[in-house]
Amino acid sequence: MVLEQFFGPYYEYFVAAVIVLVFAVVAKLVNFFLGRYISRVTRRTKSNLDDMLMKAISRPLFIGILLVGIHMALNDLSVLAAYAESISTAFTIIYGLYGALFAVRIINTIIEWYNNEISARTNTKLDEHFLPMFKRITYIIVFSLALLWILGQLGIEITSLIAALGIGGLAVALALQPTLSNFFSGAQVAVDRPIKIGDFIELESGEKGTVVDIGWRSTKVRNFQNNIVVLPNSKIAESKLINYTTPSEEIGFIMGCGVAYDSDLEKVEKIAVEVAKKVLKETDGVEGFEPFVRFSEFGDSAINFNVIMRSKTFGGQYLVKHEYIKQLKKRFDKEKIEIAFPQLDVHLKKK
């Protein structure tokens, strides 16, 4: 051939350079195609995740195609024939690390998208605690798989290594069972979102307060004594939970009372409602809500009734109750209505 005669002993170097150049051009064309045509499709979607992924894989894709070209070019050089096995081993390691880094780049892009699009819209800091831990665990898994693949390609027996890793992982999992339980419970809270920072909650065990922080291991609640109660996430995930802030902060409550049997019940009902409306307007009650009375039972010493009212917040009900008791007692005294209290009448019969 003319080229072979022209380059003489350097012909194979020329061929190797041409191979690398061809693969570089192919890589450039692939990137051009992705940027010119595929990007048009991704820009039409509502999410920008696909745009971010396209941007993230463009350079690694170019490098990967170029690596294949360099590998083929080196295999064609007769001067390196004696080192073919070493070159193959080196590129096996390079391909394994390249695949791991490629996967990590994609994972980073997805996490960045989640931070910008999803996490920024939530009122919880759980994502900030959970994502770094999730990222580290994912990196460990990806590079461990890459290492096992490389060892397998190099002809190293990995069955016993996998068994050892499995036993070691089981031992670690058993040792860290409480921590892992809280971690995965935190992930469940992050996905299900039964609570968020600022919510007033009550657990079936009795703890209640305002959520001030949600971490990957525990949730912190500030109670009425202004103390911080630290609750493991596993307890949050497993317990029955009342969220007084969802779907609205408004809360209905019942005020019980009892009047003497000789009371005018129509008058009692009218006064109880009038006082309730006045108190709701003057305190933290919900204006516009119509309080109402329901007589409940003939008690041992009184006719009992309940007044149903509503406050703007859970804590606001205590002020409403406080004012209602004072004003209702004052109004009943003025109207000569007796608020009955437990008493026992003893009648003696003479034989």
C-alpha positions as CSV (number, residue, x, y, z in Angstrom):
1,M,0.0,0.0,0.0
2,V,1.1,3.5,-0.7
3,L,0.6,4.8,2.9
4,E,2.5,1.8,4.3
5,Q,5.4,2.5,1.9
6,F,5.2,6.2,2.7
7,F,5.3,5.8,6.5
8,G,7.5,2.8,6.5
9,P,8.2,1.5,10.1
10,Y,5.9,4.2,11.5
11,Y,2.8,3.0,9.6
12,E,1.2,1.2,12.5
13,Y,1.6,4.3,14.6
14,F,-0.2,6.2,11.9
15,V,-3.0,3.6,12.0
16,A,-3.2,3.8,15.8
17,A,-3.5,7.6,15.6
18,V,-6.2,7.4,12.9
19,I,-8.2,5.0,15.1
20,V,-8.0,7.4,18.0
21,L,-8.9,10.3,15.7
22,V,-11.9,8.4,14.3
23,F,-13.2,7.5,17.7
24,A,-12.8,11.1,18.8
25,V,-14.8,12.3,15.8
26,V,-17.5,9.7,16.5
27,A,-17.6,10.8,20.2
28,K,-17.9,14.4,19.0
29,L,-20.7,13.5,16.6
30,V,-22.6,11.6,19.3
31,N,-22.4,14.6,21.6
32,F,-23.5,16.9,18.8
33,F,-26.5,14.6,18.1
34,L,-27.5,14.5,21.8
35,G,-27.1,18.3,22.1
36,R,-28.8,19.1,18.8
37,Y,-31.7,16.7,18.5
38,I,-32.3,14.8,21.8
39,S,-32.1,18.1,23.8
40,R,-35.0,19.4,21.7
41,V,-37.2,16.6,23.0
42,T,-36.1,17.0,26.6
43,R,-36.7,20.7,26.6
44,R,-40.4,20.0,25.9
45,T,-40.9,18.1,29.1
46,K,-42.1,19.7,32.3
47,S,-39.3,18.4,34.4
48,N,-35.7,19.5,33.9
49,L,-34.3,16.2,35.1
50,D,-33.8,14.9,31.6
51,D,-32.0,18.1,30.6
52,M,-29.7,17.8,33.6
53,L,-29.0,14.1,32.8
54,M,-28.1,15.0,29.2
55,K,-25.7,17.6,30.4
56,A,-24.2,15.2,33.0
57,I,-23.5,12.4,30.6
58,S,-22.2,14.3,27.5
59,R,-18.6,14.6,28.7
60,P,-18.3,11.1,30.3
61,L,-19.8,9.7,27.1
62,F,-17.1,11.4,25.0
63,I,-14.4,10.1,27.3
64,G,-15.8,6.6,27.2
65,I,-15.9,6.4,23.4
66,L,-12.3,7.8,23.3
67,L,-11.1,5.2,25.8
68,V,-12.4,2.4,23.6
69,G,-10.5,4.0,20.6
70,I,-7.3,4.2,22.6
71,H,-7.7,0.6,23.7
72,M,-8.1,-0.6,20.1
73,A,-5.2,1.6,19.0
74,L,-2.8,0.1,21.6
75,N,-3.9,-3.4,20.7
76,D,-2.8,-2.8,17.1
77,L,0.7,-1.8,18.0
78,S,3.1,-4.7,17.5
79,V,5.7,-3.1,19.7
80,L,3.3,-3.5,22.7
81,A,2.3,-7.1,21.8
82,A,4.4,-8.4,24.7
83,Y,2.5,-6.2,27.1
84,A,-1.0,-7.1,25.7
85,E,-2.1,-8.9,28.9
86,S,-1.0,-6.0,31.1
87,I,-2.8,-3.5,28.8
88,S,-5.9,-5.6,28.9
89,T,-5.7,-5.7,32.7
90,A,-5.2,-2.0,33.0
91,F,-8.1,-1.2,30.7
92,T,-10.3,-3.6,32.7
93,I,-9.6,-1.6,35.8
94,I,-10.1,1.7,33.9
95,Y,-13.5,0.5,32.5
96,G,-14.7,-0.6,35.9
97,L,-13.7,2.7,37.5
98,Y,-15.2,4.6,34.5
99,G,-18.5,2.7,34.9
100,A,-18.6,3.5,38.6
101,L,-17.8,7.2,38.0
102,F,-20.4,7.3,35.3
103,A,-23.1,5.9,37.6
104,V,-22.0,8.3,40.4
105,R,-22.4,11.2,38.1
106,I,-25.9,10.2,37.2
107,I,-26.8,9.7,40.9
108,N,-25.4,13.1,41.8
109,T,-27.5,14.7,39.0
110,I,-30.7,13.0,40.3
111,I,-29.9,14.1,43.9
112,E,-29.2,17.7,42.7
113,W,-32.5,17.7,40.8
114,Y,-34.3,16.4,43.9
115,N,-32.8,19.1,46.0
116,N,-33.8,21.9,43.6
117,E,-37.2,20.7,42.6
118,I,-38.6,18.6,45.5
119,S,-36.7,19.3,48.7
120,A,-36.8,23.1,48.3
121,R,-40.6,23.0,48.4
122,T,-40.9,21.1,51.6
123,N,-40.9,22.5,55.1
124,T,-38.9,19.7,56.6
125,K,-35.1,19.5,57.0
126,L,-35.2,15.7,56.8
127,D,-34.1,15.7,53.2
128,E,-31.0,17.7,54.2
129,H,-30.1,15.0,56.8
130,F,-31.2,12.0,54.7
131,L,-29.7,12.8,51.3
132,P,-26.0,13.0,52.3
133,M,-26.3,9.6,54.1
134,F,-28.1,8.2,51.1
135,K,-25.4,9.5,48.8
136,R,-22.6,8.0,50.8
137,I,-24.3,4.6,51.0
138,T,-25.0,4.7,47.2
139,Y,-21.3,5.5,46.5
140,I,-20.2,2.5,48.6
141,I,-22.6,0.2,46.8
142,V,-21.6,1.4,43.3
143,F,-17.8,1.2,44.0
144,S,-18.2,-2.2,45.7
145,L,-20.0,-3.6,42.7
146,A,-17.3,-2.1,40.4
147,L,-14.6,-3.7,42.5
148,L,-16.3,-7.1,42.4
149,W,-16.7,-6.8,38.6
150,I,-13.0,-5.9,38.2
151,L,-11.9,-8.8,40.3
152,G,-14.2,-11.2,38.4
153,Q,-12.8,-10.0,35.1
154,L,-9.3,-10.5,36.3
155,G,-10.0,-14.1,37.1
156,I,-10.0,-13.7,40.9
157,E,-12.4,-15.9,42.8
158,I,-15.0,-13.6,44.4
159,T,-17.5,-16.2,45.6
160,S,-15.8,-16.5,49.0
161,L,-15.3,-12.7,49.1
162,I,-19.1,-12.1,48.5
163,A,-19.9,-14.7,51.2
164,A,-17.6,-13.0,53.6
165,L,-19.1,-9.6,52.8
166,G,-22.6,-11.0,53.2
167,I,-21.7,-12.4,56.7
168,G,-20.0,-9.2,57.7
169,G,-22.9,-7.1,56.4
170,L,-25.3,-9.2,58.4
171,A,-23.2,-8.8,61.5
172,V,-23.0,-5.1,61.1
173,A,-26.8,-4.9,60.4
174,L,-27.6,-6.8,63.6
175,A,-25.2,-4.6,65.6
176,L,-26.7,-1.4,64.1
177,Q,-30.3,-2.6,64.1
178,P,-31.7,0.3,66.2
179,T,-29.8,2.9,64.2
180,L,-30.8,1.3,60.9
181,S,-34.4,1.1,62.1
182,N,-34.5,4.8,62.8
183,F,-32.7,5.6,59.6
184,F,-35.3,3.7,57.4
185,S,-38.1,5.1,59.5
186,G,-36.7,8.5,58.8
187,A,-36.8,7.7,55.1
188,Q,-40.4,6.5,55.5
189,V,-41.3,9.8,57.2
190,A,-39.6,11.7,54.4
191,V,-41.6,9.9,51.7
192,D,-45.0,9.7,53.5
193,R,-44.7,13.2,55.2
194,P,-47.2,12.6,58.0
195,I,-45.6,15.6,59.8
196,K,-43.6,18.6,59.0
197,I,-41.7,21.3,61.0
198,G,-44.2,23.6,62.8
199,D,-46.9,20.9,63.2
200,F,-48.4,20.3,66.6
201,I,-48.6,16.6,67.2
202,E,-49.6,14.1,69.9
203,L,-48.4,10.5,70.1
204,E,-50.5,7.7,71.6
205,S,-47.9,7.4,74.3
206,G,-48.9,11.0,75.4
207,E,-46.0,13.1,74.1
208,K,-47.3,16.3,72.5
209,G,-45.7,19.5,71.2
210,T,-44.5,21.4,68.2
211,V,-42.2,19.7,65.7
212,V,-39.0,21.8,65.5
213,D,-36.6,19.4,63.7
214,I,-36.8,16.1,61.7
215,G,-33.5,14.3,61.4
216,W,-32.5,11.0,59.8
217,R,-32.4,9.4,63.3
218,S,-34.8,11.3,65.5
219,T,-37.5,14.0,65.6
220,K,-37.4,16.8,68.1
221,V,-40.6,18.2,69.6
222,R,-40.9,21.3,71.8
223,N,-43.6,20.7,74.6
224,F,-45.6,23.2,76.6
225,Q,-42.9,23.3,79.3
226,N,-40.5,24.6,76.5
227,N,-38.4,21.5,76.7
228,I,-37.2,19.5,73.7
229,V,-38.5,15.9,73.6
230,V,-36.3,13.7,71.3
231,L,-38.4,10.9,69.6
232,P,-36.7,8.1,67.6
233,N,-38.0,8.0,64.1
234,S,-39.0,4.4,64.6
235,K,-41.5,5.5,67.2
236,I,-42.9,8.2,64.9
237,A,-43.3,5.6,62.1
238,E,-44.9,2.9,64.3
239,S,-47.1,4.9,66.7
240,K,-50.6,6.3,66.2
241,L,-50.2,10.0,65.6
242,I,-52.6,13.0,65.8
243,N,-51.5,15.9,63.8
244,Y,-53.5,18.9,65.0
245,T,-52.1,21.2,62.3
246,T,-53.3,19.0,59.3
247,P,-55.4,19.7,57.3
248,S,-56.1,22.9,59.2
249,E,-54.8,24.5,62.4
250,E,-58.4,25.2,63.5
251,I,-59.5,22.8,66.2
252,G,-62.9,22.0,67.7
253,F,-63.3,21.3,71.4
254,I,-66.0,20.6,73.9
255,M,-66.7,22.5,77.2
256,G,-68.8,20.5,79.7
257,C,-71.1,21.9,82.3
258,G,-74.1,21.0,84.4
259,V,-77.1,22.9,85.8
260,A,-79.6,22.2,88.5
261,Y,-82.7,20.2,87.7
262,D,-85.0,23.1,88.3
263,S,-83.2,25.3,85.6
264,D,-85.0,26.6,82.5
265,L,-83.1,24.6,79.9
266,E,-84.1,26.9,77.0
267,K,-82.7,29.9,78.9
268,V,-79.6,27.9,79.8
269,E,-79.0,27.0,76.1
270,K,-79.5,30.6,75.0
271,I,-77.1,32.1,77.5
272,A,-74.4,29.4,76.9
273,V,-74.4,30.2,73.2
274,E,-74.4,34.0,73.7
275,V,-71.4,33.8,76.0
276,A,-69.6,31.4,73.7
277,K,-70.0,33.7,70.7
278,K,-68.7,36.6,72.8
279,V,-65.7,34.7,74.0
280,L,-64.8,33.4,70.5
281,K,-64.9,37.0,69.2
282,E,-62.7,38.4,72.0
283,T,-60.1,35.6,72.2
284,D,-58.4,33.2,69.9
285,G,-61.6,31.6,68.7
286,V,-62.8,31.2,65.1
287,E,-65.0,34.1,64.3
288,G,-68.0,33.1,62.1
289,F,-68.2,29.7,63.7
290,E,-71.6,29.2,65.4
291,P,-71.1,27.5,68.8
292,F,-73.9,25.2,69.8
293,V,-75.2,23.4,72.9
294,R,-76.1,19.7,73.3
295,F,-77.6,18.4,76.5
296,S,-76.0,15.1,77.1
297,E,-77.5,13.3,80.2
298,F,-79.5,13.4,83.4
299,G,-76.7,13.2,85.8
300,D,-76.8,12.3,89.5
301,S,-76.8,15.9,90.6
302,A,-77.3,17.9,87.4
303,I,-78.5,18.0,83.8
304,N,-75.2,17.9,81.9
305,F,-74.6,19.7,78.6
306,N,-71.7,20.3,76.3
307,V,-70.8,23.5,74.4
308,I,-69.0,22.9,71.1
309,M,-66.6,25.7,70.1
310,R,-63.6,26.1,67.8
311,S,-60.2,27.9,68.2
312,K,-57.7,29.0,65.6
313,T,-54.9,26.8,67.1
314,F,-54.5,23.9,69.5
315,G,-52.9,26.2,72.1
316,G,-55.6,28.8,71.6
317,Q,-58.3,26.6,73.1
318,Y,-56.9,27.0,76.6
319,L,-57.5,30.8,76.5
320,V,-61.0,30.3,75.1
321,K,-61.8,27.8,77.9
322,H,-60.3,30.1,80.5
323,E,-62.5,33.1,79.5
324,Y,-65.6,31.0,78.8
325,I,-65.6,29.5,82.3
326,K,-65.2,33.0,83.9
327,Q,-67.9,34.7,81.8
328,L,-70.4,31.8,81.9
329,K,-70.1,31.6,85.7
330,K,-70.6,35.4,85.9
331,R,-73.6,35.3,83.6
332,F,-75.3,32.3,85.3
333,D,-74.9,34.0,88.7
334,K,-76.5,37.1,87.2
335,E,-79.4,35.1,85.8
336,K,-79.9,33.0,89.0
337,I,-79.0,29.8,87.2
338,E,-77.3,27.3,89.5
339,I,-74.3,25.4,88.3
340,A,-74.8,22.1,90.0
341,F,-72.1,20.3,91.9
342,P,-72.0,16.7,93.1
343,Q,-74.3,16.4,96.2
344,L,-76.2,13.7,98.0
345,D,-79.6,14.2,99.6
346,V,-80.4,11.9,102.5
347,H,-84.1,11.4,103.5
348,L,-84.9,9.8,106.8
349,K,-88.1,7.9,107.2
350,K,-89.8,7.5,110.6
351,K,-91.4,4.3,111.4
